[in-house]
Amino acid sequence: MTKKSDNDSAPGAFVQVYQGNDATESYLIRDWLTRNGIHADVRGFDLLTASGEIPFGQQWPTLWVAQRNVDAARKLIDSYSEPVQLEAVWTCTACEEVNEPNFASCWSCSVEKPGIQ
Ligand SMILES: [Zn+2]
């Protein structure tokens, strides 16, 4: 068949596998993939300053992996988003200390996280 340069042997053959709602989410997924042996790039912000080629409406941070890793990356992203809820930090109602999302009670005064069952 004809030889195309845009296959998985080309250096630029990256495929978008994820679009985050914000940069933090994209970087969390990126780290998750990296820990599982898949190199991923977060794109979006850097492109804005790089060339001006990016059209308006395409400015959300996106996650890209090499074409050969697309299937594995998508599976990992699925397995990441199922059990892990991406939560925000919360503020203690008693002492107003800011706590990490995984803390069930305030690290400072031990008051329970609001809304916890
Ligand atoms: Zn507290």
Backbone and ligand atoms as CSV (ligand in chain L), in Angstrom:
chain,resi,resn,atom,element,x,y,z
A,1,MET,N,N,0.836,-1.200,0.000
A,1,MET,CA,C,0.000,0.000,0.000
A,1,MET,C,C,0.877,1.258,0.000
A,2,THR,N,N,0.233,2.368,-0.104
A,2,THR,CA,C,0.988,3.617,-0.115
A,2,THR,C,C,1.555,3.911,1.265
A,3,LYS,N,N,2.667,4.568,1.238
A,3,LYS,CA,C,3.287,4.939,2.505
A,3,LYS,C,C,2.797,6.318,2.929
A,4,LYS,N,N,2.280,6.341,4.133
A,4,LYS,CA,C,1.833,7.617,4.678
A,4,LYS,C,C,2.757,7.968,5.846
A,5,SER,N,N,2.987,9.223,5.998
A,5,SER,CA,C,3.897,9.643,7.064
A,5,SER,C,C,3.172,9.842,8.388
A,6,ASP,N,N,1.851,9.789,8.368
A,6,ASP,CA,C,1.143,10.093,9.602
A,6,ASP,C,C,0.735,8.827,10.360
A,7,ASN,N,N,1.546,7.809,10.324
A,7,ASN,CA,C,1.257,6.623,11.119
A,7,ASN,C,C,2.032,6.674,12.439
A,8,ASP,N,N,2.060,5.565,13.154
A,8,ASP,CA,C,2.609,5.626,14.505
A,8,ASP,C,C,4.135,5.717,14.538
A,9,SER,N,N,4.761,5.652,13.402
A,9,SER,CA,C,6.205,5.812,13.403
A,9,SER,C,C,6.619,7.271,13.260
A,10,ALA,N,N,5.683,8.117,12.922
A,10,ALA,CA,C,6.007,9.531,12.783
A,10,ALA,C,C,6.072,10.181,14.163
A,11,PRO,N,N,7.035,11.050,14.356
A,11,PRO,CA,C,7.184,11.680,15.673
A,11,PRO,C,C,5.949,12.464,16.089
A,12,GLY,N,N,5.247,13.012,15.153
A,12,GLY,CA,C,4.099,13.852,15.489
A,12,GLY,C,C,2.796,13.102,15.570
A,13,ALA,N,N,2.859,11.766,15.491
A,13,ALA,CA,C,1.618,10.991,15.441
A,13,ALA,C,C,1.035,10.828,16.832
A,14,PHE,N,N,0.553,11.909,17.368
A,14,PHE,CA,C,-0.118,11.866,18.655
A,14,PHE,C,C,-1.621,12.023,18.438
A,15,VAL,N,N,-2.362,11.370,19.320
A,15,VAL,CA,C,-3.811,11.371,19.192
A,15,VAL,C,C,-4.407,11.912,20.480
A,16,GLN,N,N,-5.410,12.753,20.325
A,16,GLN,CA,C,-6.073,13.278,21.518
A,16,GLN,C,C,-6.962,12.204,22.110
A,17,VAL,N,N,-6.784,11.913,23.395
A,17,VAL,CA,C,-7.584,10.872,24.034
A,17,VAL,C,C,-8.476,11.427,25.138
A,18,TYR,N,N,-8.282,12.676,25.487
A,18,TYR,CA,C,-9.031,13.201,26.617
A,18,TYR,C,C,-9.081,14.717,26.524
A,19,GLN,N,N,-10.199,15.260,26.990
A,19,GLN,CA,C,-10.304,16.705,27.116
A,19,GLN,C,C,-10.760,17.031,28.511
A,20,GLY,N,N,-9.931,17.727,29.230
A,20,GLY,CA,C,-10.238,18.033,30.618
A,20,GLY,C,C,-11.125,19.256,30.741
A,21,ASN,N,N,-11.776,19.351,31.886
A,21,ASN,CA,C,-12.574,20.540,32.167
A,21,ASN,C,C,-11.705,21.675,32.684
A,22,ASP,N,N,-10.545,21.311,33.172
A,22,ASP,CA,C,-9.582,22.323,33.594
A,22,ASP,C,C,-8.196,21.703,33.562
A,23,ALA,N,N,-7.202,22.524,33.782
A,23,ALA,CA,C,-5.829,22.042,33.666
A,23,ALA,C,C,-5.509,20.994,34.730
A,24,THR,N,N,-6.025,21.190,35.936
A,24,THR,CA,C,-5.724,20.255,37.014
A,24,THR,C,C,-6.154,18.839,36.658
A,25,GLU,N,N,-7.360,18.719,36.133
A,25,GLU,CA,C,-7.873,17.410,35.768
A,25,GLU,C,C,-6.994,16.762,34.700
A,26,SER,N,N,-6.616,17.535,33.709
A,26,SER,CA,C,-5.791,16.992,32.640
A,26,SER,C,C,-4.443,16.521,33.163
A,27,TYR,N,N,-3.863,17.279,34.078
A,27,TYR,CA,C,-2.560,16.884,34.607
A,27,TYR,C,C,-2.672,15.672,35.531
A,28,LEU,N,N,-3.792,15.556,36.238
A,28,LEU,CA,C,-4.005,14.366,37.070
A,28,LEU,C,C,-4.061,13.117,36.196
A,29,ILE,N,N,-4.798,13.204,35.089
A,29,ILE,CA,C,-4.884,12.063,34.178
A,29,ILE,C,C,-3.519,11.798,33.549
A,30,ARG,N,N,-2.830,12.855,33.208
A,30,ARG,CA,C,-1.503,12.693,32.616
A,30,ARG,C,C,-0.580,11.918,33.577
A,31,ASP,N,N,-0.609,12.306,34.852
A,31,ASP,CA,C,0.226,11.615,35.834
A,31,ASP,C,C,-0.192,10.154,35.978
A,32,TRP,N,N,-1.484,9.917,35.939
A,32,TRP,CA,C,-2.011,8.554,36.040
A,32,TRP,C,C,-1.484,7.706,34.888
A,33,LEU,N,N,-1.503,8.243,33.684
A,33,LEU,CA,C,-0.987,7.509,32.523
A,33,LEU,C,C,0.512,7.291,32.653
A,34,THR,N,N,1.215,8.309,33.091
A,34,THR,CA,C,2.661,8.199,33.237
A,34,THR,C,C,3.025,7.093,34.223
A,35,ARG,N,N,2.280,7.028,35.314
A,35,ARG,CA,C,2.536,5.992,36.315
A,35,ARG,C,C,2.290,4.600,35.748
A,36,ASN,N,N,1.469,4.518,34.718
A,36,ASN,CA,C,1.201,3.234,34.083
A,36,ASN,C,C,2.012,3.039,32.806
A,37,GLY,N,N,3.033,3.847,32.645
A,37,GLY,CA,C,3.994,3.606,31.581
A,37,GLY,C,C,3.642,4.209,30.235
A,38,ILE,N,N,2.672,5.115,30.206
A,38,ILE,CA,C,2.302,5.745,28.940
A,38,ILE,C,C,2.641,7.231,29.006
A,39,HIS,N,N,3.478,7.619,28.062
A,39,HIS,CA,C,3.818,9.037,28.001
A,39,HIS,C,C,2.657,9.816,27.392
A,40,ALA,N,N,2.266,10.875,28.058
A,40,ALA,CA,C,1.172,11.700,27.555
A,40,ALA,C,C,1.549,13.163,27.661
A,41,ASP,N,N,1.044,13.932,26.739
A,41,ASP,CA,C,1.275,15.371,26.748
A,41,ASP,C,C,-0.029,16.099,27.022
A,42,VAL,N,N,0.052,17.116,27.842
A,42,VAL,CA,C,-1.082,18.019,27.999
A,42,VAL,C,C,-0.875,19.187,27.044
A,43,ARG,N,N,-1.844,19.396,26.214
A,43,ARG,CA,C,-1.756,20.508,25.264
A,43,ARG,C,C,-2.940,21.426,25.458
A,44,GLY,N,N,-2.759,22.621,25.059
A,44,GLY,CA,C,-3.853,23.569,25.164
A,44,GLY,C,C,-3.334,24.934,25.538
A,45,PHE,N,N,-2.728,25.022,26.705
A,45,PHE,CA,C,-2.248,26.324,27.141
A,45,PHE,C,C,-0.977,26.729,26.398
A,46,ASP,N,N,-0.075,25.774,26.252
A,46,ASP,CA,C,1.190,26.115,25.612
A,46,ASP,C,C,0.979,26.493,24.155
A,47,LEU,N,N,0.008,25.835,23.521
A,47,LEU,CA,C,-0.244,26.119,22.119
A,47,LEU,C,C,-0.738,27.542,21.902
A,48,LEU,N,N,-1.387,28.057,22.926
A,48,LEU,CA,C,-1.926,29.401,22.777
A,48,LEU,C,C,-0.823,30.418,22.542
A,49,THR,N,N,0.296,30.190,23.171
A,49,THR,CA,C,1.377,31.154,23.050
A,49,THR,C,C,2.380,30.748,21.976
A,50,ALA,N,N,2.280,29.518,21.502
A,50,ALA,CA,C,3.315,29.008,20.609
A,50,ALA,C,C,3.216,29.599,19.212
A,51,SER,N,N,2.045,29.529,18.628
A,51,SER,CA,C,1.978,29.851,17.206
A,51,SER,C,C,0.771,30.690,16.823
A,52,GLY,N,N,-0.255,30.694,17.641
A,52,GLY,CA,C,-1.470,31.387,17.249
A,52,GLY,C,C,-2.306,30.591,16.264
A,53,GLU,N,N,-1.919,29.338,16.027
A,53,GLU,CA,C,-2.663,28.526,15.066
A,53,GLU,C,C,-3.954,27.966,15.658
A,54,ILE,N,N,-4.020,27.921,16.963
A,54,ILE,CA,C,-5.155,27.260,17.595
A,54,ILE,C,C,-6.406,28.125,17.441
A,55,PRO,N,N,-7.471,27.522,16.965
A,55,PRO,CA,C,-8.694,28.310,16.767
A,55,PRO,C,C,-9.404,28.578,18.082
A,56,PHE,N,N,-10.185,29.592,18.110
A,56,PHE,CA,C,-10.993,29.859,19.289
A,56,PHE,C,C,-11.963,28.707,19.513
A,57,GLY,N,N,-12.210,28.404,20.762
A,57,GLY,CA,C,-13.066,27.273,21.070
A,57,GLY,C,C,-12.297,25.983,21.242
A,58,GLN,N,N,-11.013,26.016,21.001
A,58,GLN,CA,C,-10.187,24.813,21.161
A,58,GLN,C,C,-9.163,25.027,22.267
A,59,GLN,N,N,-9.536,25.749,23.271
A,59,GLN,CA,C,-8.527,26.167,24.238
A,59,GLN,C,C,-8.519,25.345,25.514
A,60,TRP,N,N,-9.407,24.362,25.602
A,60,TRP,CA,C,-9.370,23.531,26.787
A,60,TRP,C,C,-8.149,22.634,26.749
A,61,PRO,N,N,-7.583,22.364,27.904
A,61,PRO,CA,C,-6.424,21.463,27.922
A,61,PRO,C,C,-6.813,20.065,27.465
A,62,THR,N,N,-6.044,19.534,26.578
A,62,THR,CA,C,-6.318,18.203,26.040
A,62,THR,C,C,-5.122,17.304,26.287
A,63,LEU,N,N,-5.400,16.012,26.287
A,63,LEU,CA,C,-4.379,15.028,26.581
A,63,LEU,C,C,-4.106,14.216,25.325
A,64,TRP,N,N,-2.823,14.104,25.010
A,64,TRP,CA,C,-2.415,13.434,23.782
A,64,TRP,C,C,-1.437,12.318,24.102
A,65,VAL,N,N,-1.604,11.203,23.399
A,65,VAL,CA,C,-0.656,10.094,23.534
A,65,VAL,C,C,-0.263,9.633,22.128
A,66,ALA,N,N,0.842,8.900,22.081
A,66,ALA,CA,C,1.254,8.328,20.809
A,66,ALA,C,C,0.187,7.375,20.304
A,67,GLN,N,N,0.054,7.315,18.993
A,67,GLN,CA,C,-1.032,6.546,18.393
A,67,GLN,C,C,-1.051,5.098,18.866
A,68,ARG,N,N,0.124,4.501,19.035
A,68,ARG,CA,C,0.181,3.095,19.441
A,68,ARG,C,C,-0.329,2.897,20.867
A,69,ASN,N,N,-0.404,3.981,21.644
A,69,ASN,CA,C,-0.840,3.871,23.039
A,69,ASN,C,C,-2.296,4.280,23.251
A,70,VAL,N,N,-2.984,4.581,22.169
A,70,VAL,CA,C,-4.330,5.150,22.314
A,70,VAL,C,C,-5.271,4.204,23.057
A,71,ASP,N,N,-5.298,2.939,22.633
A,71,ASP,CA,C,-6.227,1.998,23.258
A,71,ASP,C,C,-5.940,1.823,24.746
A,72,ALA,N,N,-4.663,1.640,25.069
A,72,ALA,CA,C,-4.291,1.459,26.473
A,72,ALA,C,C,-4.606,2.709,27.281
A,73,ALA,N,N,-4.349,3.858,26.687
A,73,ALA,CA,C,-4.599,5.112,27.402
A,73,ALA,C,C,-6.082,5.283,27.673
A,74,ARG,N,N,-6.914,4.965,26.702
A,74,ARG,CA,C,-8.358,5.123,26.892
A,74,ARG,C,C,-8.863,4.195,27.987
A,75,LYS,N,N,-8.316,2.985,28.032
A,75,LYS,CA,C,-8.725,2.060,29.094
A,75,LYS,C,C,-8.319,2.600,30.459
A,76,LEU,N,N,-7.110,3.134,30.525
A,76,LEU,CA,C,-6.637,3.679,31.791
A,76,LEU,C,C,-7.482,4.874,32.213
A,77,ILE,N,N,-7.836,5.706,31.271
A,77,ILE,CA,C,-8.661,6.867,31.592
A,77,ILE,C,C,-10.020,6.412,32.115
A,78,ASP,N,N,-10.575,5.385,31.487
A,78,ASP,CA,C,-11.841,4.837,31.980
A,78,ASP,C,C,-11.698,4.336,33.406
A,79,SER,N,N,-10.644,3.587,33.650
A,79,SER,CA,C,-10.474,3.011,34.976
A,79,SER,C,C,-10.129,4.086,35.995
A,80,TYR,N,N,-9.605,5.179,35.520
A,80,TYR,CA,C,-9.297,6.276,36.443
A,80,TYR,C,C,-10.559,7.013,36.852
A,81,SER,N,N,-11.406,7.291,35.886
A,81,SER,CA,C,-12.540,8.154,36.181
A,81,SER,C,C,-13.666,7.414,36.882
A,82,GLU,N,N,-13.662,6.081,36.844
A,82,GLU,CA,C,-14.734,5.352,37.511
A,82,GLU,C,C,-14.640,5.419,39.038
A,83,PRO,N,N,-13.542,4.936,39.610
A,83,PRO,CA,C,-13.526,4.906,41.068
A,83,PRO,C,C,-13.168,6.233,41.714
A,84,VAL,N,N,-12.502,7.089,41.010
A,84,VAL,CA,C,-12.008,8.312,41.630
A,84,VAL,C,C,-12.890,9.483,41.249
A,85,GLN,N,N,-13.490,10.066,42.227
A,85,GLN,CA,C,-14.243,11.289,41.997
A,85,GLN,C,C,-13.284,12.473,42.131
A,86,LEU,N,N,-13.280,13.300,41.124
A,86,LEU,CA,C,-12.441,14.481,41.194
A,86,LEU,C,C,-13.169,15.542,42.004
A,87,GLU,N,N,-12.765,15.646,43.236
A,87,GLU,CA,C,-13.456,16.543,44.142
A,87,GLU,C,C,-12.614,17.779,44.403
A,88,ALA,N,N,-13.283,18.750,44.883
A,88,ALA,CA,C,-12.599,19.977,45.237
A,88,ALA,C,C,-12.175,19.926,46.694
A,89,VAL,N,N,-11.226,20.747,47.030
A,89,VAL,CA,C,-10.896,20.912,48.437
A,89,VAL,C,C,-12.113,21.490,49.143
A,90,TRP,N,N,-12.178,21.288,50.445
A,90,TRP,CA,C,-13.324,21.801,51.196
A,90,TRP,C,C,-12.842,22.607,52.398
A,91,THR,N,N,-13.707,23.494,52.820
A,91,THR,CA,C,-13.362,24.389,53.915
A,91,THR,C,C,-14.132,23.988,55.163
A,92,CYS,N,N,-13.401,23.839,56.236
A,92,CYS,CA,C,-14.008,23.452,57.508
A,92,CYS,C,C,-14.993,24.515,57.973
A,93,THR,N,N,-16.168,24.039,58.398
A,93,THR,CA,C,-17.184,24.982,58.855
A,93,THR,C,C,-16.864,25.535,60.246
A,94,ALA,N,N,-15.999,24.855,60.984
A,94,ALA,CA,C,-15.705,25.285,62.350
A,94,ALA,C,C,-14.524,26.248,62.407
A,95,CYS,N,N,-13.428,25.863,61.751
A,95,CYS,CA,C,-12.220,26.677,61.888
A,95,CYS,C,C,-11.801,27.316,60.564
A,96,GLU,N,N,-12.550,27.012,59.486
A,96,GLU,CA,C,-12.289,27.588,58.175
A,96,GLU,C,C,-10.951,27.164,57.588
A,97,GLU,N,N,-10.422,26.062,58.088
A,97,GLU,CA,C,-9.215,25.504,57.500
A,97,GLU,C,C,-9.583,24.821,56.189
A,98,VAL,N,N,-8.707,24.927,55.175
A,98,VAL,CA,C,-8.948,24.274,53.895
A,98,VAL,C,C,-8.359,22.870,53.946
A,99,ASN,N,N,-9.190,21.876,53.566
A,99,ASN,CA,C,-8.790,20.480,53.643
A,99,ASN,C,C,-8.741,19.836,52.268
A,100,GLU,N,N,-7.897,18.816,52.147
A,100,GLU,CA,C,-7.835,18.047,50.912
A,100,GLU,C,C,-9.135,17.271,50.730
A,101,PRO,N,N,-9.506,16.992,49.465
A,101,PRO,CA,C,-10.785,16.312,49.206
A,101,PRO,C,C,-10.896,14.940,49.856
A,102,ASN,N,N,-9.773,14.253,50.034
A,102,ASN,CA,C,-9.840,12.897,50.590
A,102,ASN,C,C,-9.910,12.892,52.109
A,103,PHE,N,N,-9.843,14.032,52.744
A,103,PHE,CA,C,-9.962,14.077,54.198
A,103,PHE,C,C,-11.433,14.027,54.573
A,104,ALA,N,N,-11.792,13.084,55.444
A,104,ALA,CA,C,-13.180,12.953,55.878
A,104,ALA,C,C,-13.483,13.873,57.048
A,105,SER,N,N,-12.436,14.369,57.677
A,105,SER,CA,C,-12.640,15.327,58.750
A,105,SER,C,C,-11.490,16.328,58.730
A,106,CYS,N,N,-11.718,17.449,59.343
A,106,CYS,CA,C,-10.748,18.534,59.311
A,106,CYS,C,C,-9.444,18.118,59.979
A,107,TRP,N,N,-8.347,18.358,59.302
A,107,TRP,CA,C,-7.059,17.948,59.865
A,107,TRP,C,C,-6.696,18.811,61.049
A,108,SER,N,N,-7.311,19.966,61.148
A,108,SER,CA,C,-6.940,20.903,62.192
A,108,SER,C,C,-7.756,20.710,63.461
A,109,CYS,N,N,-9.081,20.577,63.311
A,109,CYS,CA,C,-9.934,20.516,64.499
A,109,CYS,C,C,-10.808,19.260,64.527
A,110,SER,N,N,-10.681,18.380,63.522
A,110,SER,CA,C,-11.365,17.081,63.497
A,110,SER,C,C,-12.871,17.158,63.309
A,111,VAL,N,N,-13.394,18.313,62.982
A,111,VAL,CA,C,-14.819,18.389,62.640
A,111,VAL,C,C,-15.036,17.677,61.315
A,112,GLU,N,N,-16.153,16.936,61.219
A,112,GLU,CA,C,-16.404,16.158,60.016
A,112,GLU,C,C,-16.644,17.029,58.802
A,113,LYS,N,N,-16.256,16.460,57.651
A,113,LYS,CA,C,-16.501,17.129,56.377
A,113,LYS,C,C,-17.990,17.359,56.193
A,114,PRO,N,N,-18.405,18.538,55.831
A,114,PRO,CA,C,-19.835,18.794,55.618
A,114,PRO,C,C,-20.394,17.942,54.494
A,115,GLY,N,N,-21.576,17.406,54.711
A,115,GLY,CA,C,-22.242,16.612,53.670
A,115,GLY,C,C,-21.844,15.164,53.657
A,116,ILE,N,N,-20.898,14.742,54.521
A,116,ILE,CA,C,-20.468,13.337,54.529
A,116,ILE,C,C,-21.516,12.489,55.218
A,117,GLN,N,N,-21.717,11.307,54.675
A,117,GLN,CA,C,-22.773,10.427,55.230
A,117,GLN,C,C,-22.168,9.436,56.210
L,1,ZN,ZN,ZN,-11.558,22.609,61.323
